[in-house]
Amino acid sequence: MREPQIDHAAVFRALPGMVALLTPELVYADVNDDFVRITGRSREELIGRYIFDVFPENPHDDAAAGMRETRESMLRAVATGERDTMAVLRYDIEDSQHPGLWHEHFWSPVNAPVLGADGKVTLIVHRVEEVTELIRARGGPGGDSRARALEADLYARARELQEVNERLRKAHAHEREVALALQEALLPAPGPLGHHQAAVRYRPAVGALNVCGDWYDLVDLPGDCLAVAVGDVVGHGLAAACVMGQLRSALSAATRVADGPARALEALGLYARSVEGAESTTAATAFVDWGTHTLTYSSAGHLPPALLHPDGTVTFLDQATDPPLGASVEHSERPEASAPFTEGATLVLYTDGLVERRTEDIDIGLARLARSLGAHREAGPEDLADALLTDLLPPTGTTDDTALVVIRL
């Protein structure tokens, strides 16, 4: 059966209800027929113009906030790549035939982003239902007074809800900014590693509530040796970032004096018992000895480091895994294992944001990581780190942070 040829432009024009397409700069790109009819503006008055040049705020309404609330909702959709549904708002429209004459209107708007192939917002779908008649609804004798009271109550409650939502968004956005600033200050850039090469990456989760406690660290050890670690604190927000800072510093100090990665994690586990919010934190650390071409590693409930061999095969270092920090009531020695490496191999440590997806088994994510490593085995650490993020992270980002360390051995 032959598939029908659909004229999508015609379908868009005929959509019931008011629908407009705007650029991320809030300039009209297209509108449907109902948008033209209900607003009383021609397509020529709309297309190519900034939304609030066409529809300014009513200067005679001291309490008007429709323009500000609509603009902030649209900009949130652009910034987050997520749909933003607004509470009912009043937004008057000036009569195009009689300047200075404003008509009272109530609207229920939704702003949805359209993403391009690169995951960035290319358009905003602005869908609006006019609810003016619903707000003004009357019923039975004496309905006029009751209707005006109902209108005032509904509108006041809608505005209150919008204001509460806006305060919450601003509070969460501020917390996210503080947490990200703290993480940036605590997560070091790779220092000099002699003639060895390393790359690090940190990608925060999307959304105002999803700043987490991932960390990485690189520590020079005596001789031609290096310790590398990654960790992940359970929880979100500023509290998780603060716990992350304490645990990263503690592990960094323990690494400098401990006899191997397992002893360093044991010391971290003891310290974590005194830090509120540190329970169930995962961490993995590896000591690299270029003199003996040996990796010694240990993991506290963390995903296994990946060793990329020069021929493109990948070995996951999973022979020394123990429960997360604070998971055991009694203190016990943590396991430790060693693996040889050849010159030109690559060690990759990462947090679960790189490979874990809620709808998949973790083995699928690990297999995806191994394929990507094999495909880019000839790339240097910087290029390989970028390739892994491109291959493994969704274009729209993830709901978990991602920390990544790549070291050419």
N, C-alpha and C positions, 0 to 999 in steps of 0.2 A: 504494500500500500504506500502510495507516494505521500511523503510528509508535506503538510500544508506550508505554503510560504507566508510567513507572518510579517506584517508591516508593523514593527515594534513602535515606530514613531506614531502611527495612527492609534495603536492600542494605548499608548501613553496619553495622547490627547483625549481619548474617550473615557479614561478612568473616572469612575464616580468619586466625588469628593475632591477637595482642593489638594493638588500635588504640584510641587515645584522642585526643580533641580538647581542647586547652587554650587558654585565653586568653593574651595576651602577659604577663599577671601570673601565669601558671602555675596557674590555677584550672581544674578540670575542667569542660568544657562538655558533653561527651558521651563515652561509652565503648561499645565493641561487646560482644557477648555473651561472646566468648572472654576479653576483659579481665576481665569480672566473674567468669567461671568460674575462671580461672587464679590471680587474685589473692585470691580468696575474699572479696571485698568486694561488697556490694550496690550498685546504682546510687544509692540514697539516701545511702550512705556516701561516695560519690565526687562526684557532680554538685554544683557550687557550692563545692567545698572546695579549698583550696590543696594542691598535690600532696604536699608533704612534711609536712603535718599528717596526711594519711592514711597516708603511708608514710615515717615517720621513719627515721633511720639506726640500725643495730643498735648499742646502747650497749656491748655486750659484745665488740665486735670493734675492737680498738685501731687496726687498719690500715684500717678501713673508710673508703672515700672515694666510694662510689657516689652518695650524695646530692649531694655537691659537684660531681662530674664531670657528673652528669645535669643539674643546675641550670645549670652553665656552658655546656653544649652547647645547652640550650634558649634561654638568653639570647643566645648567639651567633646562633642562627637568627633570633631577633627582631631583633637589631641589624643583621645583614648581609642579611637576606632570602634567605639561601641555606641549602640542606640541609646538615645536620651529622650525619655518621655517626660513631658512637662505637666504640671498641674494646670487646671483650668485657669485662664488668665483673661483679663480685660485688655483689649487693644483696639482703640478707636481708629476708624479710617476716615480720612478727610475726603469730602466729596470732590471728585475730580472736576465737576462742572461748576462747583460753587466753592472756591477757596475760602477757608476759614470756617466752613460748616463741617462739623465732625459728627459721625454716626457711631453710636455706642455698639460695640460688638464684644462677644465672649467667644473664646476659642479653646480647643483642646489639641495642642500640637505634639507631634512626634518628629524627631530629627534622627535619621538613620544614615550612617556613612556608607559610601560605595568605595571599595578598596581596589586599587590597581594591582597589576601583576607583581609589583615590588612591595605590596603590603601597605602602601601609603594611601591615605584618603584622597580620592580624586574628585568626588562629588558628595553633596549632602542631599538626601531625599527629605524634603520638608513637607510632611503630610499634615493637613489641618482639617479638623472637623469644626464647623461653626455650631456653637451650642447656645446662641443668643436666645432663640425662642424657648429652648428648654429652661434656661435660667429665668426667663420671664413668664414661665407657665403659670396659668391661673386655674383655679378649680372651684366651682360652686359659688353660692352667694357670699358676698364679702371677700371674694377671691383676690381682689386688687390689693388690699392691705396685706393679706397673708402672703401673696405672691411676692410683693416687694420685700417683706421680711425674709422670706425664703431666699430670694435673690441675694440680699445682703449677707445672709448667713452663709450660703454656699460660696459666694465669692470670697468672703473673709476667711473661711476655712481653707479654701484653695490657696489663697495667698499665704496664709500661715504655714501650710504644708510646704509650699515652694520655698519660703524663707528658711524653714527648718532644714530642708534638704540642702539648701545652699550653704548654710552654716556648717552642716556636717561635711559637705564636700570640701569646704575651705579648711576645716580642721584636719581632715584626712590628708589633704594635699600638703599642708604645712608639716604634718608628721612625716610624710613621705620625704619631703625635701630635707628635713633634719636627719632622718635615718640615712638617706643616700649620702649626705655630706659627711656623716660620721663614718660610713663604710669607706667612702673614698679616702678619708684621712687615715684610716687604719689599714687599708689594703695596700701593700707596698708595690711599687714597680720593681721589676727584676733588677737587682743590682749587678755589678760586674761579676761575671762567672769565669774569669780568665778567658781561655779561648773557646769556651763552651757557649752555646746559643740557647736562649729560652724566650718564651713569649707567655704573657698572661692576659686573660680577658675576664671582665666581669660585666654581666648584663642583668640589670634589675628586672623584676617581674613587671608586667603591665598592670595598670590599675592602681588607684590610690591606696588600697588596703593591703597590697601584696608585697611590700618591702620585707625581705626575709633576712636571715642571719647567715648567709653563705660567706666563707672566707677562703683565702689561700695564703701561703707563706713560702718563702725561700730563705734558707739559712746556710751560710758558708760554714763548713766544718774544717777542722785541721787536716792538712794533707790535701790531696786532690779529691775532696769529697764535698757533697752537697746534700742537704735535707730539704725535701719538698713536702708540703702538706696541703690538704683541703679539708673543709669541714662544713657542717650544715646544722644550724640551731633550729629546733622546732619552734614554730610560732612566726608571727609577723610583726611588722611595725618597729617603732623605736626601741621597744623593750628587747626584741630579738637582736637588733643591731648592737645594743649595749652589751648583751651577753656574748655576742660574737666577738666583740673587742676584747673582753676579758679572757675568753678561752683561747683566742689566737695568740695573745701575748703570753699566756701561761704555757701553751705548747711550744712557742718559739723559745722561751727560756728553758723549758725542760729539755728540748732537743739539744741545746748546747752543752748539757752536762750529763745527759742520760747515755747509758751504754746500749744504744740501738733504738730503733723506732718503737718496739714493744714497751720498753721501760719508759719512754717518753709518754706514750699513751696511758700507761699505768699512773704516772704522776698527774697527767691531765685529768684522769678519772677521779682521783682523790680530791683534786682541787675543785672539780665540777660539783662535788657534793655540797660545797659551801656556797655555790652560786645559784640563786633562785632563777629558775627558768632554763637551767642548763641540762635538765634531765632529758634523756633520749637523744641528745646531740650525737651526730655521727661524725667520724673523722677518719682519714687515712693518711698515713705518712710513709715516705720511702727515703732511705739513705742511698745515695749514689756514690759508689767508689770507682773512680776512673782508673785507679791504680790496679785494681784486681778485676775490673769490668764486671762488678757484681752489684745487683740491686737487693737491698734488704728492706722488707716492708712489713707493715702491720695495719690492720683495719679495725675500727670500732664501729661495726654495723654499717660501714659506708660501702658504696659501689666500688668494685675492684678497679685499680689503675690498669691502664692498657699499655702494653709494650708492643710497639710497631717495629717489626724486623725489616731490614733493608729489602728483603724479597717481597714485602707487602703483606705477609701473614701477621696476624695479631694474636697475642697471648694476653689473657686477662689474669692479673695477679690476684688470685682468689684462694690461696692456700693458707692464709693467716687472718681469718675473719672471726671476730668475736662480737658480742652484743654491744649496742650503743653505750655511751657514757651514762652511768647511773642506773642501768637496767638490772644489774645484779646487786643483791642485798649484801653479799659478802665480797670483800676484795679478793681478787685472784689474779694470777699472772696472765698477761695477754700473750697470744701466740705470735710468732715471728717466722718469716720464711725468706729464702733468698732465691734469686734467679740470675743466671749469667746473661750478659748482653754483649753484642758485637758492636764495633765502632760503626756509627751511622744509623743505629737504631734510634727510636724516639719513644720517650716516656710521656704518657698523657694522664693527668689526674683531673677530675671533674666532679661537679655536683649533679644531683639528679635532674635539675632543670634542663640539662643537655639531652638526656635520653628518656626520661620517664614521662609517659602520657597516661592519663586516667583511664582511657579506654583500651589500653594495650598491656600485655604481659611485658615485664621488664626485659625479658630475653629478646623481644622484638627490637627494643631500643638499643640494646647492646649490639645486636647484629647489625643494626643500621650504623652504629658508630664504627664497627669493624670494617664495614664496606667503605665508608667515607675515608677512613684512615688508609686503607689499601689503595683507593683511587688517587689519593694525594700523597703517596709515600715519598715522592721525590721533592715535595715542597719543603722549604725551610720552615722553622717554627712559627714565624709571624704569618706567613701565607697559609700554613696549615691551620693555625688557630682560626683565621678568618674563614677558611673553607669549611671547617667543622661547624662554625656558627651558622653559616649560610645553608649547609646541607641539613642540619639537624633541628634548628629552631624554626618554628612556624613563622611565616612572614608577619603575622600580627602579634608575635611575641607569645610568651607563656605566662602562666600564673605562678611560676616559681622562679627564683633567681637562678642564675647560671654562673658558676665560677669555673675557670679552665686554666690549666697550666700545661704547657708543651715544652719539653726539653729534648734537644738533640744530644744523644749520648756519644 
